[in-house]
Every structure is written in C-alpha cells, then in structure tokens.
Amino acid sequence: MQIEDLYTDEYFMRKALDEAFQAMEEEEIPIGAVVVHQNKIIGKGHNQTERLTDVTAHAEMIAITAASSFLNSKFLQDCTLYVTIEPCVMCAGAIRWARFERVVYGASEPKFGYTQANMGITGNKTIINHGVLEKECASIMQDFFKGKRK
C-alpha cells in the first residue's frame, strides 16, 4: 500500500470534522473545513462568526484564506475543499472565484445550502462530491442545535 492510499475523502472529512468539533467547543455553529493540496492540508478553519462578530467568518472562508496564503495564490485550482456541511451561497461564490478542482461535503443544508439557490454557482469545472461521512456531519449539527433549544 502506498501512502496516497491512506488519504481518502473519508480521511480528510474526519479532519474537517475535527474542526467542526472545535467550533462546537467554542459554541460556534459546528462546521469545519480543510483545503488539501497534494495530500497535504494547507488550510483549515471552523466557524468563528460569534468570536469575530463577523458574518463572513465561515469555516470555508477561513480555510480558503489560509490555503491562499500558504500557496501565495488566490487560485486553488489544484486543491480540494472538504467541508462538513454543504456550503452556503456566499461560500459557494468564494469556491468559484478560487477555482477549486473539487469540493467534498458531508451533509446537505436544506435551508441555507447553495443548491437551494443555484446548482451551478460553484462553477462548471469544479467537481462536487457529497455525502461523505454524511451521518457524522449531520449528527454534530443536530446535537448542537438540540442543545441550544433546551
């Protein structure tokens, strides 16, 4: 087995889930994201909208900024974004501008996910894969909001 065989979509989604758990510990909506280039995480983030009092401080945006800084490039066309929950329209726009090769997300977001607005917003060259560790990704969100409703 080669080392590349260890780095599956599930492996990197678990890293994004680690970020989501960190968000939950900080009482943020538990969404996590990582950006991968050549099987290496070059950017990661979790929601920080409360901490930063910034509605744009989504996990994807923070991970994209970190990856762009790492590569010293605004374009991430050789990268994959892993995010636990379907990106919103704002993040989908950023994904399009960054020109990601692939986006992999765990659970769909029926209220605010980008697919509710327009399936093609991420660009026609970006490969989208969804449903990776879907139950785990959905569960952390459900648990978070159940706790908030008590």
C-alpha positions as CSV (number, residue, x, y, z in Angstrom):
1,M,0.0,0.0,0.0
2,Q,1.3,3.5,-0.9
3,I,0.9,6.5,1.4
4,E,-1.5,8.1,-1.1
5,D,-3.9,5.2,-0.4
6,L,-4.3,6.4,3.2
7,Y,-5.5,9.8,2.1
8,T,-9.1,9.2,1.2
9,D,-12.1,11.5,1.1
10,E,-13.1,10.0,4.5
11,Y,-9.7,10.7,6.0
12,F,-9.9,14.4,5.1
13,M,-13.5,14.7,6.1
14,R,-12.6,13.4,9.5
15,K,-10.1,16.3,9.7
16,A,-12.9,18.7,8.8
17,L,-15.0,17.1,11.5
18,D,-12.2,17.8,14.0
19,E,-12.5,21.4,13.0
20,A,-16.3,21.2,13.5
21,F,-15.9,19.8,17.0
22,Q,-13.5,22.7,17.8
23,A,-16.2,25.1,16.7
24,M,-18.7,23.4,18.9
25,E,-16.4,23.6,21.9
26,E,-16.3,27.4,21.2
27,E,-20.1,27.5,21.0
28,E,-20.0,28.3,17.3
29,I,-22.1,26.5,14.7
30,P,-20.1,23.3,14.3
31,I,-18.9,23.4,10.7
32,G,-15.4,22.6,9.8
33,A,-13.3,22.8,6.6
34,V,-9.9,21.8,5.3
35,V,-8.2,22.5,2.0
36,V,-5.9,19.8,0.6
37,H,-3.2,20.1,-2.0
38,Q,-1.1,17.1,-3.0
39,N,-2.5,15.1,0.0
40,K,-1.4,17.8,2.5
41,I,-3.7,20.0,4.5
42,I,-2.7,23.6,3.6
43,G,-5.7,25.4,5.1
44,K,-8.2,24.7,7.8
45,G,-11.0,26.5,9.5
46,H,-14.1,26.3,11.6
47,N,-17.0,28.8,12.0
48,Q,-15.9,31.8,14.0
49,T,-18.8,34.2,13.4
50,E,-19.5,34.7,17.1
51,R,-15.9,35.1,18.2
52,L,-15.0,37.5,15.4
53,T,-18.5,39.1,15.2
54,D,-18.2,38.7,11.5
55,V,-21.0,37.0,9.5
56,T,-18.4,36.1,6.8
57,A,-16.2,34.1,9.2
58,H,-17.5,30.7,7.9
59,A,-15.3,27.6,8.1
60,E,-14.8,27.6,4.3
61,M,-13.8,31.3,4.1
62,I,-11.2,30.8,6.8
63,A,-9.8,27.7,5.2
64,I,-9.7,29.3,1.8
65,T,-7.8,32.3,3.2
66,A,-5.3,30.1,4.9
67,A,-4.7,28.0,1.8
68,S,-4.4,31.0,-0.5
69,S,-1.8,32.4,1.9
70,F,0.1,29.1,2.0
71,L,0.3,28.9,-1.8
72,N,0.6,32.6,-2.2
73,S,-2.1,32.5,-4.8
74,K,-5.8,33.5,-5.0
75,F,-6.4,30.4,-7.2
76,L,-6.7,27.0,-5.7
77,Q,-7.4,25.0,-8.9
78,D,-5.2,22.0,-7.8
79,C,-6.9,21.8,-4.4
80,T,-9.9,20.1,-2.8
81,L,-12.1,21.7,-0.2
82,Y,-13.6,19.3,2.4
83,V,-16.4,20.8,4.4
84,T,-18.7,19.1,6.8
85,I,-21.9,20.8,5.7
86,E,-23.0,22.0,2.2
87,P,-21.6,25.5,1.6
88,C,-23.9,28.5,1.6
89,V,-24.3,30.8,-1.4
90,M,-21.6,33.2,-0.1
91,C,-19.0,30.3,0.3
92,A,-20.0,28.8,-3.0
93,G,-19.2,32.1,-4.7
94,A,-15.8,32.1,-3.0
95,I,-15.3,28.5,-4.1
96,R,-16.0,29.5,-7.7
97,W,-13.6,32.5,-7.5
98,A,-10.9,30.3,-6.0
99,R,-11.3,27.8,-8.8
100,F,-11.2,24.6,-6.7
101,E,-10.7,21.4,-8.6
102,R,-13.0,19.5,-6.2
103,V,-15.4,20.2,-3.3
104,V,-16.4,17.4,-1.0
105,Y,-19.1,18.0,1.6
106,G,-20.7,15.8,4.2
107,A,-24.3,16.7,4.8
108,S,-26.7,18.8,2.8
109,E,-28.0,22.0,4.2
110,P,-31.7,22.3,3.2
111,K,-32.2,25.8,4.5
112,F,-29.1,27.7,3.5
113,G,-27.1,25.4,1.2
114,Y,-26.0,26.8,-2.2
115,T,-28.0,24.1,-4.0
116,Q,-31.2,25.8,-2.8
117,A,-30.3,28.8,-4.9
118,N,-28.4,27.5,-8.0
119,M,-26.7,24.2,-8.5
120,G,-24.1,25.7,-10.8
121,I,-22.9,28.5,-8.6
122,T,-19.6,26.8,-7.8
123,G,-18.6,26.8,-11.5
124,N,-18.9,24.1,-14.1
125,K,-15.3,22.9,-13.8
126,T,-15.5,22.1,-10.1
127,I,-16.2,18.5,-9.3
128,I,-18.7,18.2,-6.4
129,N,-18.9,15.1,-4.2
130,H,-21.4,15.0,-1.3
131,G,-22.5,12.5,1.3
132,V,-19.0,11.7,2.6
133,L,-19.5,10.8,6.3
134,E,-22.9,12.3,5.9
135,K,-24.4,10.9,9.2
136,E,-21.5,12.1,11.3
137,C,-21.6,15.5,9.7
138,A,-25.3,15.9,10.2
139,S,-25.2,14.5,13.7
140,I,-22.9,17.1,15.1
141,M,-25.2,19.9,13.7
142,Q,-28.3,18.2,15.1
143,D,-26.7,17.7,18.5
144,F,-25.6,21.3,18.6
145,F,-29.0,22.7,17.9
146,K,-30.8,20.3,20.2
147,G,-28.5,21.6,23.0
148,K,-29.4,25.2,22.1
149,R,-33.1,24.5,22.2
150,K,-33.1,23.1,25.8
